[in-house]
Amino acid sequence: MPAVETGRHHTSYRSEQRLWHTRPQIVRMALLAVAAAVLPFVLDNYWLAIANTALIAAIGAIGLNILVGYTGQISLGQGGFLAVGAFTTAILTDRAGVPAPLSILAAVVLTAAVGVIVGLPALRLKGLYLAIATLASQMVIIFIVRRWGFLTEGQGFVDVSRLEVFGFRIERTTFEQQWYVILLVITILVALTATNLFRTSVGRSFMAVRDQDIAASAMGVNLTRTKLTAFALSNAYVGLAGALLAHYTEIISWEKFTIDVSITYLAMIIVGGMGSVAGAVYGAVFITLLPVVVRMLADVLGGVAPVLSRQLPAFEHAAFGLVIIVFLIFEPRGLNRIWQRIKDYFGFWPFRY
């Protein structure tokens, strides 16, 4: 097995189906698995809460990347679709007494169905017009959540009971640790299923539509079915993220699913790298940690520049915008491309190419 991948020559179907083909790839995955397993024993509850938030965001970012990065269909309705998943599982679990796994599954299915409905304009619209259509869906969903008294029973929020699965109940003393294990396993499964999706005919049809939909249609790709399938699968992942967010925070309200959330998720795949499952994870971690790092800098530099502490929200927004601009100008393909360049540099060192 070569140390540096300079081409792929497969002698069996089993070799061709492997996700990792070189020894360094396998070693990196093993080290990453060890690091992920050690984190709950090293981090305190504060940092574990940030890690759990990043894992939920990674699931939603992977879903958005399926639609935007792989299929080329812009979407600004991520916050609304998260709300569909969150409120569905909350109402089914607390009011209908449905077990949590079934309510989460129902949230995934309902969000996928809503995604198909929202995706109907994609059959006729492209680019900015499609973005406006998905933005309209965001506004409609949030309007319904705010105004429909049945959802919140006039309280403006919904309490979600502690997660319980087949008699297992999350304990308060080890709340973050137990959630970390659950979310890590689900995120790994989501990443693997998304990665394998694009090795199938369905995933390849997504990429064909992204690259040139007219040529894809000429080759026999059903554009209607492909675009609607992309919206359904993408929003299924988003619905899962919303359902997990509801059970994790144990309280939901419309303020958690505003247009700011949609922009944040779009920033995740821009920073991480569109058209890459790993990039969606990188971007989710980066954007989740960004406000934390800004707050830490404000605390450190508070004595020298007290304005940082006084205007912290403004500086957080400024840092968010600056990061997006920097990546769009200097590395549009995101963190995933930067990581690829680092691997290539050490793989081909001391040669420059």
Secondary structure, 3 states (H helix, E strand, C coil): CCCCCCCCCCCCHHHHCCCCCCHHHHHHHHHHHHHHHHHHHHCCHHHHHHHHHHHHHHHHHHHHHHHHHHCCCCCCCHHHHHHHHHHHHHHHHHCCCCCHHHHHHHHHHHHHHHHHHHHHHHHCCCHHHHHHHHHHHHHHHHHHHHHCHHHHCCCCEEECCCCEECCEECCCCCHHHHHHHHHHHHHHHHHHHHHHHCCCHHHHHHHHHHHCHHHHHHCCCCHHHHHHHHHHHHHHHHHHHHHHHHHHHCEEEHHHHCHHHHHHHHHHHHHHCCCCHHHHHHHHHHHHHHHHHHHHHHHHCCCCCCHHHHCHHHHHHHHHHHHHHHHHHHCCCHHHHHHHHHHHHHHHCCCCC
